[in-house]
Amino acid sequence: MDYGKFLQKLRKIRKQKGISLREMGRKMGGSAQQVSFFERGHTPIKVKDYFFICDVLEISPKSLMEGEISYEDCNDLIERIHGLSKKDFLIIKNMVELLENHCEEKM
């Protein structure tokens, strides 16, 4: 999924759930401005913030990332995976599985 589409989806879900920027920021321990900067792409979303966002929106991290994947995104991902050592690939794979399990338990 392209980052711009991801940000649009994030904003759309927040609005569908009736959560204001102020409320989202408060629940994340930040501010409305911080959430606005995330949604507009002015501030990169760190991993910990991503999981806070998912918790506040009551969605799984996987569902937020699901969507159309472009041909270019697939090629980019394949190139990045090819560049990883087997050890690094397994570490990332295990981290993703642990995070998915953790988040599914919270749902």
Secondary structure, DSSP 4 states (H G I P E B T S, - for coil): --HHHHHHHHHHHHHHTT--HHHHHHHHTS-HHHHHHHHTTSSPPPHHHHHHHHHHHT--HHHHH-S---HHHHHHHHHHHHTS-HHHHHHHHHHHHHHHHHHHHH-
